[in-house]
């Protein structure tokens, strides 16, 4: 195997220049850097990651912990994380936990054993186990950034959506179409971001002098079947809605399923709006009007915050809130008079 000294000799540079070309490329002029890389390819030279990590105390690996990789919400986030990581000469180790605390914990210890430089994680609800998990990260001074969710009273770095504003704007859109009887298919209210969405809904009603009614709210889980069952529960309590605000696209798909079964036409009989904009939202009939979370930007910025802090030998402190973008399609209509 070719070593760094042989590569340096053939390239006509010092071994320190070769080292800088691989570890700090910005410190080597472009022409020299390209020559070193070309000769390295010819000689099949690869720098030793073990040696580099011993010298720099870094591995240039970051961990990404997700609760459900099958959920179409996450691939764009993964792409954003990976794009920034590659740009910064870092690699990403992805772990799927299936919302299982034991898998989450074992993943963290795996990352610690592999010496990852930091962690990006999602799926934090705020319960006792999640707090315990975050405390493990804090106790070990592991650089970490939360995405999509956060725990308000725990000091942490995060990148999230402005969930209050997303729900507020979605509800106001329905109100402008003449809707006053707006049901809500709510995601679990134990989770802070969904509490914020309900607050946004309430604020929009209040500003339009529309009375908030508890019986207009039904709570379920973030999946299609739960969206279906929750819609069914909602219509059992009250059946004169003109619109439904679903707190995530998966739950909105459950609304569609129920309406199709009961021959309720969208948007002729009832309007439906949601938050997320996963790719299938544009493919269903009718295409779903939704508040699009900036999923790629969430991943990209989380990786940027994490890696920049690692390079400065600091724990991440930045907290970023991104605005959702209104995507108007065909699932909402004016109230019939």
C-alpha positions in Angstrom: 0.0 0.0 0.0 1.3 3.4 -1.0 2.2 5.6 2.0 2.1 9.4 2.4 5.9 9.8 1.8 5.8 7.9 -1.5 2.8 10.1 -2.7 4.6 13.3 -1.6 7.8 12.3 -3.5 6.0 11.6 -6.7 3.9 14.8 -6.4 7.1 16.8 -5.7 5.7 18.2 -2.4 6.3 17.7 1.3 4.3 15.0 3.2 2.8 17.9 5.2 1.4 19.4 2.0 -0.2 16.0 1.2 -1.7 15.9 4.7 -3.1 19.4 4.4 -4.6 18.6 1.0 -6.7 15.8 2.5 -7.4 17.3 5.9 -7.5 21.0 5.3 -7.8 21.4 1.5 -8.5 25.1 1.7 -4.9 25.5 2.9 -3.5 24.1 -0.4 -3.7 25.9 -3.7 -6.1 24.4 -6.2 -3.5 23.3 -8.8 -1.3 21.5 -6.2 -4.4 20.0 -4.6 -5.6 18.6 -7.9 -2.2 17.2 -8.7 -2.0 15.4 -5.3 -5.5 13.9 -5.7 -4.7 12.8 -9.3 -1.5 11.0 -8.2 -3.3 9.6 -5.2 -5.8 8.0 -7.5 -3.0 6.6 -9.7 -1.3 5.1 -6.7 -4.6 3.9 -5.0 -3.6 6.0 -2.0 -6.1 6.5 0.8 -5.4 8.5 4.0 -5.7 6.6 7.2 -8.9 7.6 9.0 -7.6 6.0 12.2 -4.4 8.1 12.1 -6.3 11.2 11.3 -8.8 10.7 14.1 -6.0 10.1 16.6 -4.3 13.4 15.5 -7.4 15.6 15.3 -9.5 13.9 17.9 -12.3 13.7 15.3 -13.6 11.0 13.0 -15.5 13.2 10.6 -18.6 11.0 11.2 -21.9 12.3 12.5 -24.9 10.2 13.6 -28.4 10.7 12.4 -31.2 9.1 14.5 -34.7 9.0 13.0 -37.9 7.5 14.4 -39.3 6.0 11.2 -37.4 6.1 7.9 -40.4 4.7 6.0 -42.2 8.0 6.8 -42.0 10.1 3.6 -41.4 13.1 5.8 -37.8 12.1 6.4 -36.0 11.4 3.1 -35.7 15.1 2.3 -34.3 15.7 5.7 -31.7 12.9 5.2 -30.7 14.5 1.9 -30.2 17.9 3.5 -28.1 16.4 6.2 -26.0 14.3 3.8 -25.5 17.2 1.3 -24.0 19.5 3.9 -22.0 16.7 5.5 -20.4 15.8 2.2 -19.7 19.4 1.4 -17.9 19.6 4.8 -16.0 16.3 4.3 -18.1 14.5 6.8 -19.9 11.1 6.6 -23.4 10.3 8.0 -24.3 7.1 9.9 -28.1 6.7 9.7 -30.1 4.8 12.4 -33.8 4.0 12.3 -35.3 3.5 15.8 -39.0 2.6 15.0 -39.9 5.0 17.8 -38.3 2.5 20.3 -36.5 3.9 23.3 -34.2 0.9 23.7 -33.1 1.2 20.0 -32.6 4.9 20.5 -30.4 4.3 23.5 -28.4 1.5 21.9 -27.9 3.7 18.8 -26.4 6.4 21.0 -23.9 4.0 22.6 -23.0 2.7 19.2 -22.2 6.2 18.1 -20.2 6.8 21.3 -18.2 3.6 20.7 -17.5 4.6 17.1 -16.4 8.0 18.2 -18.8 10.1 16.1 -18.2 13.8 16.3 -21.9 14.7 16.9 -25.5 13.6 16.6 -28.6 14.9 14.8 -31.9 13.4 16.1 -35.6 13.5 15.6 -38.6 11.9 17.3 -38.2 13.5 20.7 -41.7 13.8 22.3 -40.8 15.2 25.7 -41.7 12.3 28.0 -39.5 11.0 30.8 -37.6 8.6 28.6 -36.8 11.3 26.0 -35.6 13.6 28.8 -33.4 10.8 30.1 -32.0 10.2 26.7 -31.2 13.9 26.1 -29.6 14.0 29.5 -27.3 11.2 28.5 -26.1 13.3 25.5 -25.6 16.3 27.7 -23.7 14.4 30.4 -21.3 13.2 27.8 -20.8 16.6 26.1 -21.8 15.1 22.8 -22.6 17.9 20.2 -26.3 17.4 19.3 -29.0 19.1 17.3 -32.7 18.2 17.5 -34.8 18.4 14.4 -38.6 18.7 13.9 -39.2 18.6 17.7 -37.7 20.0 20.8 -38.2 20.1 24.6 -38.8 23.7 25.7 -37.3 23.6 29.2 -34.2 21.7 28.2 -31.3 23.8 26.8 -30.6 22.3 23.3 -29.9 23.3 19.8 -32.7 22.6 17.3 -34.1 23.3 13.8 -37.9 23.2 13.7 -40.9 24.7 11.8 -42.9 27.6 13.1 -45.8 25.3 14.0 -48.0 27.9 15.6 -47.8 30.1 12.4 -48.3 27.1 10.1 -51.6 26.1 11.9 -52.6 29.8 12.2 -52.2 30.3 8.4 -53.9 27.1 7.5 -56.9 27.9 9.7 -57.1 31.5 8.4 -57.1 30.2 4.8 -60.2 28.1 5.6 -61.9 31.1 7.4 -61.3 33.3 4.3 -63.1 30.7 2.2 -66.1 31.1 4.5 -65.6 28.2 6.9 -66.6 28.6 10.5 -67.2 24.9 11.5 -63.6 23.6 11.2 -62.9 20.3 12.8 -59.4 19.3 13.9 -57.7 15.9 13.5 -55.0 16.4 16.1 -51.7 14.7 16.5 -50.7 13.8 20.1 -51.0 16.8 22.3 -48.3 15.6 24.7 -45.8 16.7 22.0 -44.9 20.4 22.0 -45.1 21.1 18.3 -48.6 19.8 18.1 -49.6 21.9 21.1 -48.3 24.9 19.1 -50.4 23.9 16.1 -53.6 23.7 18.3 -52.7 27.2 19.7 -52.4 28.5 16.1 -55.8 27.1 15.2 -57.3 28.7 18.4 -55.7 32.1 17.7 -57.1 32.2 14.1 -60.6 31.4 15.4 -60.3 34.0 18.2 -59.3 36.8 15.8 -62.3 36.0 13.6 -64.7 35.8 16.5 -65.4 32.1 16.0 -66.0 30.2 19.2 -63.6 27.4 20.0 -65.3 24.1 20.7 -63.7 21.1 22.4 -66.0 18.7 20.5 -64.5 19.9 17.3 -61.2 18.3 18.2 -60.3 14.6 18.0 -56.8 13.3 18.9 -55.0 10.4 17.3 -51.6 9.2 16.1 -49.5 10.3 13.1 -50.6 7.6 10.6 -53.3 6.9 8.0 -55.3 4.4 10.1 -55.4 6.7 13.1 -56.4 9.6 10.8 -59.3 7.4 9.6 -60.4 6.4 13.1 -60.0 9.9 14.4 -62.1 11.3 11.6 -64.8 8.7 12.3 -64.7 9.7 16.0 -65.1 13.3 15.1 -68.1 12.8 12.8 -69.7 10.7 15.5 -69.6 13.7 17.9 -70.5 16.4 15.3 -71.4 15.9 11.7 -71.9 19.4 10.3 -68.3 20.4 9.6 -67.5 22.3 6.4 -63.8 21.8 6.8 -61.1 19.7 8.6 -57.6 20.8 9.6 -55.4 17.7 9.9 -52.2 18.3 11.8 -50.1 16.1 9.4 -50.5 14.8 5.9 -50.7 11.1 7.0 -53.7 12.0 9.2 -55.2 13.9 6.3 -54.9 10.8 4.1 -57.0 9.0 6.8 -59.6 11.8 6.4 -59.6 11.1 2.6 -60.1 7.4 3.3 -63.1 8.0 5.6 -64.7 10.5 3.2 -64.4 8.1 0.3 -66.0 5.3 2.3 -68.9 7.6 3.3 -69.2 9.2 -0.2 -68.3 12.6 1.2 -66.8 14.6 -1.7 -63.7 16.7 -1.2 -63.8 19.7 -1.6 -67.5 19.9 -2.6 -68.9 18.6 0.7 -65.9 19.3 3.0 -62.5 21.0 2.7 -59.3 19.5 4.0 -56.0 21.2 4.8 -52.9 19.9 6.5 -49.3 20.5 7.4 -46.2 18.7 6.0 -46.3 18.4 2.1 -44.8 14.9 1.8 -44.5 14.1 -1.9 -47.7 11.9 -2.1 -49.8 14.9 -1.1 -49.7 16.2 -4.7 -50.6 12.7 -6.1 -53.8 11.9 -4.3 -57.2 13.0 -5.6 -57.9 15.8 -5.2 -54.3 17.0 -4.5 -54.0 18.1 -0.9 -53.7 21.8 0.1 -51.0 21.9 2.8 -48.5 24.0 4.7 -45.1 22.7 3.5 -42.4 22.2 6.0 -38.9 23.0 4.6 -37.7 19.5 5.1 -34.5 19.7 3.1 -33.6 23.0 4.8 -34.2 21.4 8.2 -31.7 18.7 7.5 -29.2 21.0 5.8 -29.2 23.6 8.5 -29.1 21.0 11.3 -25.9 19.6 9.8 -24.5 23.0 9.3 -25.1 24.0 12.9 -23.6 20.7 14.2 -20.5 20.6 12.0 -19.7 24.3 12.4 -19.8 23.9 16.2 -17.7 20.7 16.0 -15.0 22.6 14.1 -15.0 25.3 16.8 -14.8 22.7 19.5 -18.1 24.0 21.0 -21.4 22.5 21.8 -24.2 23.7 19.4 -26.3 26.4 20.8 -28.2 27.8 17.8 -31.9 27.4 17.6 -33.5 27.9 14.2 -37.2 28.2 13.4 -38.2 27.9 9.7 -41.5 29.1 8.2 -43.9 26.7 6.5 -44.8 27.5 2.9 -48.5 27.5 1.8 -49.1 25.1 -1.0 -52.6 25.6 -2.6 -54.0 22.7 -4.4 -57.6 21.4 -4.9 -58.8 20.0 -1.5 -60.3 23.3 -0.2 -63.3 25.2 -1.6 -65.6 28.1 -0.6 -68.5 27.4 1.7 -71.7 26.8 -0.3 -74.4 29.3 0.5 
